[in-house]
Amino acid sequence: MKIGYDPDFIGDDIHIPLPGFDEELEASVLKRPGSLRQGIFSDHIHFTLVMNKHTKQLIYSAFNLDQTKLKELGSEKGKKPWSKDPAIGKENQLGNEFYKDRTTRTGRSVENPYDRGHMVMRYNAMWGCTDAEADKAAKATFIYANASLQHKNLNRDEWRALEEDVVREFGEDSNDKLTVFTGPIYGDLDRSIYLSDEKSARVPSGFFKVICYRSKSDKQSEKLGVKAFAIFQDERVLRDRKGAATVKTDMRYQVTISELQNATGIDFGKLLYARNPLFYHNRKKRRDRFKVTSFPERIPVRAISDVVADNREIRRGVVTLSERQILINAAMINPVGNEERNEWVTLYNRGDRKLALNGWKLIDGQRREVTINDSIEPGAALRLKGRTKGKIRLPNEGGSLTLYDHNDRLMDRVTWSKFDLRRIREGTAYLFERGQ
C-alpha cells in the first residue's frame, strides 16, 4: 500500500504536486525536522497532512482515491479509537477534550455541537487490493490531525453529501482515479471554544474540497479536470440537516481556485488555476466577450465543457439560479417496465409569462442531446417523453441533465446518484431540490 500522497496518481503524465503556501501562511506551518518528511509532511496510507502550529488543526490533506478498489466493509469496519499522530507531536494537535460533551461545575451535561470532522473520510479511504488493505487504510484516518472542528449540522449533512455523493460517487473522470485536497477555511465566521482561560481552540469558518481527475478529453492540454467546493459554517447551513440534497446542484458551494487561494493562503499552483472552469476576476474584456454578469462566478458545472462550447473558444453564457425562468424540476428515472420507453423529464416555467423554448437543448451526462421546439405557459410544465425526449437517458446509477437555451446559455443543471434513488420507490418521479 502506498504511504503518503502520490502526485502522479491520476496517471497519463498528469503531475499534481503538493500545494504550497503564501508568505503569511508559511509562518503558521508546523515544522518538525527529523520527524516529518521534509520537516512538514505527515504521511499515511493514501494521504498526507500539513499542520497549522497555531490552530493545531490541519492546513490541508492531500488524498488519493482509486474508485475501482473501494470496498463495502460495513458500518463498523475501518474504525478504531481516535489517537494523536506521533510524528506531528501530541502538543501540536487538538485532542478529544475539544470534541466531547462537557459537564458544568453543577454537574449539568452540556452537548458539544462540534464533531471530529474527518478531512480524509473513513468511507472514502476504504480502498485497496484486498478487504484487509481497505480496512487498514480506513483506520489510518482516525487521527486527530485529520480532524477539524466541524458543526454536527454540517458534518452530518452537506459535508457528508459532498464526501459520499460527489467524491465517492464521482463519475466525471475517465479512469476512476481522483486526487482530493481538503482543509479548513478561517475568516469572519470563526468561533472559539474555551476550556479554560489558557486553553482554547479556533473553530473554522468553513471547509474546502478540490477534486482533480483525468477528464474525458483526448487533448493533452485538457486532460486534467478540476472542481472546487467551499461550504461555510453559516446560519443557513447550521440551522438544520436538510441541505444534503442541494449539494450537487447548489451554486453556492462550487467556487474558483482563486477564491480558495485568497481565503486560505494555500497555493494550488498554476495548473489547477488554469483548469478550473469558473472565472474569478472581474475584467471588462471578459464581461463583454463572455457576458459574465457576476464575479466570482457561482455556477454548478460538471466540467469545462458545460461552460465552453465544443470549439473550445466560445464560452457559453450562464443564467444565475435566481434569474432562471425555466427549471428542470422532475424526472422519471426508475420507471416501472421498459426504462427507455417510460422515462421522462419535466421542465417547469416558474415565471409570469409564456416562454418559447424553440432551439433549446437538453443534454445528458453522456453528451446525448435533444432539441426542444415547444413553449410553456406560466406555472405550467412541459414533459419530454419518447420522441420529444430523444436519445436522452436517465441511468439509475447516477447522471446529470443540462439545459441550454437557443443562444447556448446554460439555463439549468441537475444531477442525481444511485443513493438519491434509494429514497423513492420504483415508478415514482424524482424531484430535483436546490437552494434559492
C-alpha positions in Angstrom: 0.0 0.0 0.0 1.2 3.5 -0.9 2.1 5.6 2.2 1.6 9.3 1.6 0.2 11.3 -1.3 1.2 10.4 -4.8 1.5 13.4 -7.2 1.4 11.2 -10.2 -1.6 9.1 -9.1 -4.0 10.2 -11.8 -1.7 8.9 -14.5 -1.4 9.9 -18.1 1.5 12.2 -17.4 -0.7 14.4 -15.1 1.6 15.6 -12.2 -0.1 17.5 -9.3 2.5 18.5 -6.7 1.5 19.2 -3.1 0.2 22.7 -2.7 2.5 25.5 -1.3 1.8 28.4 1.0 1.8 32.2 0.7 4.2 34.2 3.0 1.6 34.7 5.8 0.5 31.0 5.9 4.1 29.8 5.7 4.7 31.3 9.1 2.0 29.1 10.6 3.1 25.8 9.0 4.2 23.3 11.7 7.9 22.3 11.1 9.4 19.3 12.8 12.7 18.3 11.0 13.6 14.7 11.6 10.0 13.7 12.5 8.0 14.9 9.4 9.0 14.3 5.8 10.9 17.4 4.6 10.1 18.8 8.0 6.4 19.5 7.3 4.6 16.4 5.7 3.0 13.7 7.8 2.4 10.6 5.5 -0.3 8.0 6.0 -2.0 5.3 3.8 -3.3 7.1 0.7 -2.9 10.6 2.2 -0.6 13.3 3.5 -1.2 16.1 6.1 0.2 19.5 6.7 -0.5 21.1 10.2 -1.0 24.6 11.4 1.1 25.2 14.6 -1.2 28.0 15.8 -4.7 26.4 15.3 -3.4 22.8 16.0 -5.6 21.7 13.1 -4.5 20.7 9.6 -3.9 23.2 6.9 -4.8 20.6 4.3 -4.9 16.9 3.5 -3.8 15.6 0.1 -5.6 12.3 -0.7 -5.6 9.7 -3.5 -8.7 7.7 -4.3 -9.0 4.7 -6.6 -12.7 4.1 -7.1 -12.2 0.7 -8.7 -10.8 -0.6 -5.4 -13.4 0.9 -3.0 -14.7 -1.7 -0.6 -18.1 -2.1 1.2 -17.0 -3.5 4.5 -20.0 -2.5 6.6 -20.6 0.4 9.1 -18.4 -1.0 11.8 -15.3 -1.9 9.7 -12.5 0.5 9.2 -12.9 2.1 12.7 -10.6 2.4 15.7 -10.2 4.7 18.7 -9.0 8.1 17.8 -5.4 8.8 18.6 -2.8 11.5 18.0 -0.2 11.4 15.2 3.1 10.8 16.9 5.1 12.3 14.0 3.2 15.6 14.5 3.5 15.5 18.3 0.8 15.4 20.9 1.2 19.1 21.8 0.6 20.1 18.1 -2.9 18.8 17.6 -6.2 19.2 19.3 -7.4 16.2 21.4 -10.8 14.8 22.4 -11.3 17.4 25.1 -12.4 19.9 22.4 -14.9 17.5 20.9 -16.5 15.7 23.8 -19.6 16.9 25.8 -18.9 18.9 28.9 -20.1 18.8 32.5 -20.6 22.0 34.3 -19.5 22.7 37.9 -23.1 22.0 39.0 -23.0 18.6 37.2 -25.1 19.5 34.3 -24.2 17.9 30.9 -23.7 20.4 28.0 -23.6 19.0 24.5 -20.7 20.0 22.3 -22.1 20.7 18.8 -18.7 20.2 17.1 -17.8 16.9 15.6 -14.4 15.5 14.8 -14.8 16.3 11.2 -12.8 13.8 9.1 -11.0 15.7 6.4 -10.0 12.4 4.7 -13.2 10.5 5.3 -13.0 6.9 6.5 -15.6 5.7 4.0 -13.6 7.2 1.1 -10.2 5.9 2.4 -11.7 2.4 2.5 -9.9 1.1 -0.7 -7.2 -1.3 -1.5 -6.5 -4.5 -3.3 -8.0 -6.6 -0.5 -10.6 -6.1 2.3 -7.7 -6.1 4.8 -5.9 -3.3 3.0 -9.1 -1.2 2.8 -9.8 -1.8 6.5 -6.3 -0.7 7.4 -6.5 2.4 5.2 -9.8 3.4 6.7 -8.5 3.0 10.3 -5.5 5.2 9.4 -7.9 8.2 9.1 -8.7 8.1 12.9 -6.1 10.6 14.0 -6.9 14.0 15.5 -4.6 15.6 13.0 -7.0 14.5 10.3 -9.9 16.2 12.1 -11.2 19.7 12.4 -13.9 21.4 14.5 -17.0 20.9 12.3 -20.5 21.6 13.5 -22.6 18.4 13.6 -25.3 20.0 11.3 -22.6 20.4 8.6 -20.6 17.3 9.2 -23.7 15.0 9.1 -25.5 16.9 6.3 -23.9 18.9 3.5 -20.4 17.9 4.1 -21.3 14.2 4.3 -23.2 14.6 1.0 -20.2 16.2 -0.6 -18.0 13.3 0.5 -20.3 10.5 -0.4 -22.4 11.7 -3.3 -19.8 13.8 -5.0 -16.3 12.3 -4.1 -17.1 8.6 -3.6 -19.6 8.6 -6.5 -17.6 10.9 -8.8 -18.3 9.9 -12.4 -16.9 12.7 -14.5 -13.4 11.2 -14.8 -12.1 8.8 -17.4 -10.1 6.3 -15.2 -11.7 6.3 -11.7 -8.7 7.9 -10.0 -9.0 11.1 -8.0 -6.7 13.4 -6.2 -8.5 15.4 -3.5 -7.3 18.4 -1.3 -9.3 19.3 1.8 -9.0 21.6 4.7 -10.4 24.4 6.9 -11.1 28.0 5.9 -10.7 30.7 8.5 -12.4 34.1 8.3 -15.2 36.3 9.5 -17.3 33.3 10.7 -14.6 31.9 13.0 -15.7 31.0 16.5 -13.7 29.8 19.6 -14.1 27.0 22.1 -12.7 27.8 25.6 -12.0 25.1 28.0 -10.2 27.5 30.4 -8.5 30.9 30.3 -5.4 29.2 29.0 -6.9 26.5 26.7 -8.9 27.4 23.7 -9.4 26.3 20.0 -10.3 28.2 16.9 -13.4 26.9 15.0 -13.0 27.4 11.2 -15.5 29.5 9.2 -15.8 26.7 6.7 -14.1 23.9 4.7 -12.9 23.4 1.2 -12.5 20.5 -1.2 -10.7 20.4 -4.5 -11.2 17.4 -6.8 -8.7 16.7 -9.5 -9.3 14.0 -12.2 -8.4 12.7 -15.6 -11.1 14.3 -17.9 -12.7 12.6 -20.8 -11.0 14.9 -23.3 -8.4 13.4 -25.7 -6.4 16.7 -25.9 -3.2 16.8 -23.9 -3.9 20.3 -22.6 -7.4 19.3 -21.4 -6.6 16.0 -19.7 -6.8 17.5 -16.2 -10.2 18.3 -14.7 -10.6 20.4 -11.6 -13.7 21.2 -9.4 -13.5 23.2 -6.2 -16.0 23.5 -3.4 -16.4 25.5 -0.2 -19.1 25.2 2.5 -19.2 27.6 5.3 -20.5 27.1 8.9 -23.0 29.9 8.5 -26.5 30.3 9.8 -28.2 28.7 6.7 -26.0 25.6 6.9 -26.1 25.1 10.7 -29.9 25.7 11.2 -30.9 22.1 10.2 -29.9 18.9 8.5 -31.9 19.3 5.3 -29.3 20.6 2.9 -27.7 17.4 1.7 -29.9 17.2 -1.4 -28.8 20.6 -2.7 -25.0 19.9 -2.6 -24.7 18.7 -6.2 -26.9 21.4 -7.7 -26.5 24.5 -5.4 -24.2 27.0 -7.0 -23.2 28.4 -3.5 -20.8 25.5 -3.0 -18.8 25.4 -6.2 -16.1 28.1 -6.2 -13.0 29.2 -8.0 -9.4 28.1 -7.2 -8.5 31.8 -6.8 -11.1 32.2 -4.1 -9.7 29.3 -2.1 -6.2 30.6 -2.5 -7.2 34.1 -1.3 -9.2 32.6 1.6 -6.7 30.1 2.8 -3.2 31.2 1.7 -2.7 27.8 0.1 -1.1 27.9 -3.4 -2.6 25.2 -5.5 -0.4 26.0 -8.4 -0.9 27.4 -11.9 -2.1 24.1 -13.4 -5.1 23.8 -11.1 -5.9 27.5 -11.6 -5.9 27.1 -15.4 -8.1 24.0 -15.4 -10.8 25.3 -13.1 -13.7 26.4 -15.4 -15.0 29.3 -13.4 -14.0 33.0 -13.6 -12.8 34.9 -10.6 -11.5 38.3 -11.7 -13.9 41.0 -13.0 -12.4 42.2 -16.2 -14.2 44.3 -18.9 -12.9 42.3 -21.8 -14.2 39.1 -20.1 -17.6 40.7 -19.3 -18.0 41.9 -22.9 -16.9 38.7 -24.6 -18.5 36.1 -22.4 -21.4 38.0 -20.9 -20.5 37.1 -17.4 -22.7 39.1 -15.0 -21.2 38.4 -11.6 -17.8 37.7 -10.1 -16.6 35.4 -8.7 -18.8 33.0 -10.6 -21.2 30.7 -8.8 -22.2 28.1 -11.4 -22.9 24.4 -10.8 -20.8 23.0 -13.6 -19.9 19.4 -14.4 -16.8 20.1 -16.5 -15.3 22.8 -18.6 -17.4 21.6 -21.5 -20.5 22.8 -19.6 -19.4 26.4 -20.0 -17.2 26.2 -23.0 -18.5 25.3 -26.4 -17.2 22.4 -28.5 -14.8 24.6 -30.5 -13.0 25.4 -27.1 -13.1 29.1 -27.9 -16.6 30.3 -27.4 -17.6 30.4 -23.7 -21.3 29.8 -23.0 -23.3 32.3 -21.1 -24.8 31.2 -17.8 -28.0 32.4 -16.3 -27.8 32.6 -12.5 -30.3 30.5 -10.5 -32.3 33.5 -9.2 -32.9 34.6 -12.8 -33.9 31.3 -14.3 -37.5 31.1 -15.6 -37.3 27.5 -16.7 -36.1 24.8 -14.4 -35.6 21.0 -14.8 -37.9 20.1 -11.9 -38.6 16.3 -12.1 -37.7 13.1 -13.9 -39.0 9.5 -14.0 -35.5 7.9 -13.6 -36.6 4.5 -12.5 -40.0 3.7 -14.1 -42.0 0.6 -14.0 -41.4 -1.5 -17.1 -39.3 -0.5 -20.0 -36.7 2.1 -18.9 -36.1 3.7 -22.3 -39.8 4.0 -23.2 -41.1 5.1 -19.9 -38.5 7.6 -18.7 -39.5 11.2 -18.8 -38.3 14.7 -17.8 -40.3 17.8 -17.0 -39.4 21.4 -17.4 -41.2 24.0 -15.2 -42.0 27.6 -16.0 -41.8 29.5 -12.7 -42.2 32.9 -14.4 -45.2 35.1 -15.1 -45.1 34.8 -18.9 -45.3 32.2 -21.6 -41.9 31.3 -22.9 -41.0 29.6 -26.2 -38.2 27.1 -26.0 -37.6 26.7 -29.7 -34.0 25.6 -30.3 -33.3 24.9 -26.6 -31.2 21.8 -25.9 -31.3 19.2 -23.1 -28.0 17.2 -22.7 -27.4 14.2 -20.5 -24.2 13.1 -18.8 -23.0 11.2 -21.8 -23.5 14.2 -24.1 -26.6 12.8 -25.7 -29.0 15.6 -26.5 -32.4 16.5 -27.7 -33.6 19.8 -29.3 -36.8 21.3 -27.9 -39.3 23.1 -30.0 -42.2 23.9 -27.7 -43.4 26.5 -25.3 -44.5 26.5 -21.6 -47.3 28.6 -20.1 -46.5 30.4 -16.8 -46.9 28.0 -13.9 -47.1 25.0 -16.2 -44.7 22.2 -17.0 -43.6 20.5 -20.3 -43.0 16.8 -20.2 -40.4 15.3 -22.5 -41.0 11.6 -23.2 -40.5 9.2 -26.1 -39.9 11.2 -29.3 -39.6 14.5 -27.5 -37.0 13.1 -25.1 -35.0 11.9 -28.0 -31.8 10.0 -27.1 -31.6 11.3 -23.5 -31.1 8.6 -21.0 -31.6 8.6 -17.2 -29.3 6.0 -15.7 -30.3 4.6 -12.3 -26.6 4.6 -11.1 -26.5 8.4 -11.4 -26.3 11.0 -14.1 -26.9 14.6 -15.0 -29.0 16.8 -17.2 -28.0 20.3 -18.5 -30.4 22.7 -20.2 -29.2 25.3 -22.8 -31.3 28.0 -24.5 -31.2 28.9 -28.2 -28.3 31.3 -27.5 -26.3 28.4 -26.0 -26.6 29.8 -22.5 -26.5 27.4 -19.6 -30.0 27.7 -18.1 -30.1 24.8 -15.6 -28.3 21.7 -14.5 -29.3 18.8 -12.2 -27.6 15.7 -11.0 -28.5 12.5 -9.1 -26.8 9.5 -7.7 -27.9 5.9 -7.0 -28.1 6.9 -3.4 -30.7 9.6 -4.2 -33.0 7.0 -5.8 -33.0 4.8 -2.7 -35.3 7.3 -1.1 -38.1 6.8 -3.6 -39.8 3.7 -4.9 -39.8 2.4 -8.4 -42.3 4.2 -10.6 -42.1 7.5 -8.6 -40.6 10.6 -10.1 -37.5 12.2 -8.6 -37.9 15.8 -7.7 -34.7 17.9 -8.0 -34.1 20.1 -5.0 -32.0 23.2 -5.0 -31.1 26.2 -2.9 -32.6 29.7 -3.6 
